[in-house]
């Protein structure tokens, strides 16, 4: 994760884009990219959404990449590791939603 954060920071810096990357702007861009991912699945039947052709899979991959990029840049603004944050959240979810059988 740190390698990706470093690569993104360099990419943004080389283009002088820091001025556009406030947390607010990053969250808005993340929302747009997430909506683009949703759009791929919007009119698919639920069961069929798990089986897609190669072009659709490539499109999904690109949008997942965009979502990951903006999420990673947002996390970097607050010195957070998204993977660590997800692990912590899963621990909280395990407490909130215990296994009941």
Buried (B, 14 or more C-beta within 10 A) or exposed (E): EEEBBEEBBEEBEEEEEEEEBEEEBBBEBBEEBBEBBEEBBEEEEEEEEEEBEEEBEEBBEBBEEBBBBBBBBBBBEEEBBBEEEEEEEEEEEEEEEEEEE
